[in-house]
Amino acid sequence: MQTRTLGQGTLEVSAIGLGCMSATGGYSDTPNRQDAIALIRAAAERGVRFFDTAQVYGRFANEELVGEALAPFRDQVVIATKFGHDFTGEQPSGLNSRPEYIKEMVEGSLTRLRVEAIDLFYQHRVDPAVPIEDVAGAIKDLIGEGKVKHFGMSEAAAHTIRRAHAVQPVTAVQSEYSLWWRAPEDEVLPTLEEQPERRTRGSSTCSAAWRSARTPRPARLHLPGYSPSSPGSLPSPAPASCVDWRKTSPPPRSNCPQRTTASSTPPPPKSSFREPAIPNISYAKPAAESQR
């Protein structure tokens, strides 16, 4: 497996990573827990060394699952998780990146992931109510305390990245990036080239792997757009049971103004969009499938 170096040369990850959100639902029904753990461990055994989760995925359940799955590989892998949602109620309600709340929530992530320090701690969404300098300062404190190793940002605009980086070096930036959504090329990618941080690409394609691990039929791979309002997004062909939570949790437009100005040319009529021809995925039926 090839590797990539993120940030200022201090974080090495595999070129291929595994986003674990769908291990507890997200794009589809919740997979069987043991099947999901087996899939994560199979990836680690095959050289994947970069795993991504978040507090909001399944309301902490995803972190717990990833922590259990990767416990035997802890010294060999890099685990990234994300903060930034408000869990003071029964359900996540908006954003909360207040420094005191970040420091409170990191304790739970450490316990659930079964680690002494989080390798890469992303701000999941920029909180417009909290200056980004305060957020970066809180992560800097956590790094000083040995609870976090590296600071990351997700779906952040170029000027926000620069402001945060001036307080605490940003090791990685994660954002939507595909053939159908290339707005990051306008400002975000050039900004990253100015600094030594690196970019990780969020992808929805991993959902097919989770479905394949638990479904006794061929899984069709779909690539839904970021949200219906995103310029250049495709009409999602996903089944009704496949819910993309990002449609209800888009990045703040005040943080990412390029999303409304990405193209000066109006998109072609919907009738001209065609779903790319992608072959069905074949896979071996899990041994445990016959017992369920």
N, C-alpha and C positions, 0 to 999 in steps of 0.2 A: 504494500500500500504506500503510495506517495504521501508526502506530508507537506504542510504549509506552515509558515511561521507568522503568527499574528502579532500585532503591536510592535513594540520596540525590541523584537527578537527574543522575547522571554516566554512565549506560549506557542508550543508546537502541537498541531492537530493533524489528523488524517485528512487527506484531500476530500474524502467522502465522509460526511457525517450523517447521523440519524436523528431526525426530528421525532420526538416520542409522543407528541400530543395525542395522536389517534389511538394510542395504547389504552386510553381511558375514554374514548369517544371523540367528539369534536367534529369529524367529517362523517361519522356513521354511528351505528349502535356500538356500545361498549364491547370490545372483544373479550374473550375468555382470558382471565388474568394470567393463568399459567402459560397459555399460548403466547401472550404478549411478552412475558418474561423470557420465554424460550427464544422468541425472535430477537430481542435485545441482546441476549447472550450469544446467539448465533452470529450476530453482526460483530460483536467484540471478538469472537473467536476467529473471524475472517479478516481481522485487521482494522475495523472501524474503531477509531479512538476518540471520536468527538460526538457527544450526545447532548441533545437540547431538550429542556423541559421548562416549566414555568409554574409559579404558584397558582395562577388562575386556571390551569388545565385541570378540570375535574375538581376544582376547589381543594387543592393540595394532594389529591389522590395520585396524580401523575408523578409528582416528586417522590411520593412514597414507593410507587411501583418501580421507578427508575433506580431509587436507592437500593431496593431489594435486588433488582436484576443485576446491578453492576457491583454489588458488594464483593464478589469474588475477583473482580478485575480492577478494584479501586486504584491501585498503584500504576495501572497501565492506561487509564483513560482520562479524558478531560470532560467534565460535566458542566454544562452551562444552564443556568436557570434565570428567571426573570421576576422582577418585582414591579410594583406600581399600581396595582388595583386595590380597592378598598374592600376589606372583608369584615368590617365592623357589624354588618347585618348578616342575616341568614344567607343571602346571596351577594356576590360581588356587585357593588353599586358604584360605578364610576371609578375615577382615578384618585390615587392618594400617594404622592411622593414626598410627603413631609419628612424631613430628616429623622425626626424621632420615630415616625412610623416605619421607615425603612429599617432602622436599627432594631426595632421590635420584631419585625417580620423576618429578619435574617435568621433569628434564632430557630424559628420553626423549620426553615429550609435546611439548616445545618442538621437538625435532628432527622428530618424525613429523608434526606439524601445520605445520611450516615457518614458524614464527612466532618473533618475538623475545620476545613476552609473551602469556600466555594471557588472553583477554578475561574469561572467567568460569570459575573453578575450583571445582567442587562437591565436597563430601565425599559419595561415592556412598551409603554407609551409615554410620550412627553406629557407631563401634567402642566397645563397652562396656569394653574393657580400657584405653582411653586417655581421660583427662579431656578434655572438649570444649574446655576453656580452653587446653590444650596444643595442640590441633589449630588452633584459631583463632590462637594465637600463632605457629605455624609459617607459616600463610598470611600473617599480618601481616609476618613477616620476608621472605617471598617478594615481597610487594607492595613492601616497602622496597627490595628488590634489583632491582625492575623486571622480574621474571619472571612475575608475575601482576598483573592489574589489579583483579579483583573476586572476592569470596568468596561461594560459594553452598553450600546444604545440600540434601540429598535425603532424603526420608522421615524427617524429624526431628520429634520431639515438641516441643510448645510450650515446655516448660521448658528443653529443650536449646537451642532457638533463642535464647531469652533469654540464656542463659549465654554462648553463643558471641558473640552480638551485643555483649555488654558488653566483650569483648576486641578484636574486630575486626568492624566493621559488616558485617552479612550483606546482600548485594545482592539475592539471589533465593533462593526456596525452591521446590524441585520435589517434587511428590508425586502419587500416584494420586488422581484426582478425576473422578467421572463421575456420571451419574444413578443408578448402582447402588452407588456408594461415596462417601458424602457425609460421612464421619466428620471430615474436616478442618474442616468448618464448626463443629464443637463447640469446638475449642480453637485449632487452628493458624491459621485465617483471622482470628479475633479478635486473636490475637497479632501477626499481620502488620499489622493495622490500627493497632496501637499504635506500630509502627515504620515507617520509610519504605521498607523493603524490599518487594519484590513477589513474587508467586507465579507460577510457571510450571507448567502442567498436563502431566503425563506422559500419553502416549496411545499405544495400540497400533494405532490405525487406519492409521498410516503404512505398516504391513506390506503393506497391499493395494496401495499404490503401487509398492512394489518388485516384488511378484508381477506386477502389470500390465505392468511394464517388460520382463519377460522371458518371460512365459507366453503362448503363442498360444491362450488361451481366456479367457472371462470369469472374473474373479476375484470371489468372494463375500466381502464385507466382514464380518468377525467382530469382536466386542468381548469378548474373554475377560476374566473377572474377575481380580482381582489374584492370588488364590491360592484353592485349594479351601476353606481354613479361614477366609477373610475373610467377616465377616457381610455379607449382601446380595450376595455374588458370584453370578454366573450359572454354571450348568454350561457349560463351554467346548465350543462346537460345532466347534472347529478340527479339521482332519484330523490323523491320527496323526503325519504328517511335520512338522507345525507345532508346534515345541517352544517353550514359554514358559519361558525360563530363570529368570524371577522366582519360579516356583513352588519352586525349590530355593534361592533367595536372598532370602527375605523380610526386611523390616526387623526388627531385634530388638524383641521385644515389650516388653522392659524400657524401650526408648526410646520406643515408641509404645503406651502402655497403652490408649489410646482404641480400638485395634483390637479389644480383647476386651470393651469396654463401650460400643460404639457404639450399641447398641440394647437397650432393656430388654424389647422385645417379640420373642418368638421368631419367626423367619422363617416364612413360609407353607410348606406342603408343596411339595416339588420339583415335583410335578405341576402346580402353579399357575404356575410360571415358563414364559414363552413367549418364544422368540427374536423380537426385533422384526423386522418385515417390512422388509427393506432390499433395494432393487433391485440387480440385477447391475450391475457396472461395465463399461462398454464403453470401448474404447480403440483407438488405432491400433496395428497390429502394427509393431514396430521394424523398420527397414530391414534390420538385420543378422540378423534372425531367419531369413530365407530362406537365409542362408549357413551356418547351423549345422545 
